[in-house]
Amino acid sequence: MDELTRIFDGFGAEMSSRLGKQVRRGMLARAKRGLPIGMVPTGYRKWGRKIRTVEPTATHIANAFRRIDLDGVSVRTAWRLAIADGMLGRGGRSVSVSAFQLIIKNPFYAGLVKFGDELYQGTHEPLVSEEVFRRVQSKIGARPAARILPATDISGAVFD
């Protein structure tokens, strides 16, 4: 019985490893095509195969980036102003300050898709320019963004 259990355990571990590699390859391929991995962030919605902005949430998010960039307000102040302007998250619920901080740090809003340490040009409409996004990240003390690769640059890709 122990021998049979060891065989099945080894088989399961090997299958799990292969499946994990296949999933990572699929996620990388989506990112390289400029497609999001998983759910689209707040302010966007999938409509068939397209990703579109959702109003007024998208405008609230774009305004928050501009307030941090141009007015020099903190993320918390930008969050308070967005909530005061009526910003709601998924399902019509209020957005927490921690969720708002993640929104401000997400490169998706600048038209980029992140996978691992790399950024790829997305196929969706950005809410802010890459320049505004980078300035905001520098103002809030975020770590430097990953290297941006064009969606078509897949030459030399190495897979496990």
N, C-alpha and C positions, 0 to 999 in steps of 0.2 A: 504494500500500500504506500509506503514512503517513497519508493522509486516512482510510482505513477504520479504521486502528488508533485514531486520535484519536476517531472516532465511537463505537467500541466502548468505549474508555476512559471517555468522557463518560457513556455510557449506564450503565456499571457503577457509576460514582461516584454518579449520580443514584439508581439503584436501591438502592445501599447506604445512602444518606442516608434515603430513604423507609422502608426496612426498619428502620433504627435508630429513627426516629421512631415507627413502629408498635409496636415492641417496648417502647419507653419508655412509650407510652400504655397498653399492656396491663399493664405492671408497675404503673403508677400506679393503674389501675383496680382491680387486685388489692389494693393497699395500702389504697385507700379503702374497699374492702369488708371490710377487716380480715383479709385473707388473707396468709400469708407469701409472700415472693418468693424462689424457689429452695428449697433444702433447709431443713427445719425444724432448729432448733438442737439440740444435745445436751440430752437430758432430755425431748425430745418425739419423737413419731413420728406419721406420717400413717396413719390407719386409714380407708380409703375416702376420704370427703370430710371427715372429722373429724380434728382434731389433738388427740392425747391425750398425757398425761404418761407417761413411762416410769420405773417404779420399779426400783431404789432411787435411780437417778441424779437424778431430780427432787428427791427429799428431800435428797440431798447438796448440790445447788445451792442450794436454799432455806436449808439450814442454813448454808452459806457466807455468804450475804447477811446472815443474822441475826448470825453471828459478827463480821462486819466492822461491822455496824450497832451491835449491843448490846455486844459485848465489846471493840470497838475494835482487833481484830487486823488485821494487814496482809493484802493479797491473797495474798502468798506463804505466810504462816502459815495462812490459810484453805485454801489449796490443799494444804498439807502435811497438815492435819487431814482434809480431804476424802479424800485418797489413803489416809491411815491408816484412815479409816472404810470404805474399800473402793470408792471412786468409780472407775468406769471410763467411758471414752468410747465412741465408735462402734466396733463390732466387738470389744468387750471389751478394747480397748487402754487403756493408762494415758493420762491426760490430761496434756499438758505444761503448764508454768507459763504459757507465752505463750497457749496455747489457753484456759486457765482465766481469764486476764486478759480475754480477749475475751468469755468467758461473763459475767463480772461487769459488763462494760460494755454488754452487749446488752439494749436495752429490751424485747425480746421476752419476757423473763422477768417483766416487770411488766405483761404483757398488751397491749403496744404493738407496732405494726409500723412500721418506719422505711423511708422511701423518700426519698432525697435528704436535705434538711434538715428534713423534716416527719415527724411521728409521727401514726399513726392508731390508733384503738382497735381492738384485735384481737378475733377471734372465739374465740380459744383461752383456756384456763384459765391465769391468771397464777400463777407460783410465789411471787411476793412482791408486796406492794402497791406502788403508784406512790410512796408516801411513803418506804417503806423503800429503794426503788431510788434515789430522788433523794438521800436521806441518804448512802447508800453512795457514790454518784458524787461527792458533795461531799467525803466523807472520803478517797477515793482520789485526789482532785485531777483527776477527769475534766472535760472541757469541759462546759459546760452543755448539757443535752439540748435537742433541737429543740422547736419549738412543737407542742403536741398538738392535732390536729384530730379532731373526732368522725367516726366512720365514715360518718355521713349527710351531713356538710357538704361537698357537692360543687358547690354553687352558685358561680358566678363562676369556675369552673375554666377556664383558658386552655390550649389545646394548640398546639404548634408546627405 
